[in-house]
């Protein structure tokens, strides 16, 4: 009996150790499901937002392009329209501004300086007018031992605000290309020079617009109003009071002269000139009816007629 006690004691110790080992074993391995092995979905990133067109100016394009020095083209105009539309910028209808070549040449003369350019842009409801010229000419001689010739084009552009006649940006670039045929070679040179100028002036123009707050100043255009048929003083007074009673359309009304039935007023228009003319003619003073004789870039000619 004395010999069996240590054996039972040893067996108890071994059994207890095995039990302790069982309690500390790691849990059984279960392979992850196929869904949990999938890679985590990438975080969604917001798409780049295009600038709202309401924050961008309405641009009028007036570029005098001449291939071979005399042939009118529209290569730079087409590129400018495409680049502006890509930026969310509204463009004035080109068919409206250049319906024919003769009118186009008249527009170019009117836009010779900043003030004329601004007045022209306001006439078509533009916030900014992009004006300039692009000329391409071939070299006098062909490249030796070939029929190739170099063609050089120069593109000079500037952007003018229509509310204050300030130059927002300008660019002047030239380009030279090699071509076999005059028309094709000149067109390539015009596109090359025009693209270089547009890539400079359009970003600078839009940055200037954004820095200024993207708003035009209230005073838009200085207008001279000529009214004929004012044969009585009461009519003159009625017209003057009518103009002063149009705070949404005009301000700073001044009567400059009155001679033999013709009155001249000067004012600052807060709307496009055609809208100002409509407001005057469609809402005349009592017992007065206007006839429109002419509406120019910065002048309106009216005549009082019998009701």
Secondary structure, DSSP 8 states (H G I E B T S, - for coil): -HHHHHHHHHHHHHHHHHHHHHHT---------TTTTS--------------GGGS-EEEEEEEEEETTTEE--HHHHHHHHHHHHTT-EE--HHHH-SSHHHHHHHHHHTSSHHHHHHHHHHTT-SEEEEEEEEEEE-SS--TTSS-EEEEEEEEEEEEETTT--EEEEEEEEEEEEESSHHHHHHHHHHHHHHHHHHHHHHHHHHHHHHTTS---S--EEEEEEEE---SHHHHHHHHHHHHT-TTTEEEEEEEEEETTEEEEEEEESS-HHHHHHHHHHT--TT-EEEEEEE-SSEEEEEEE--
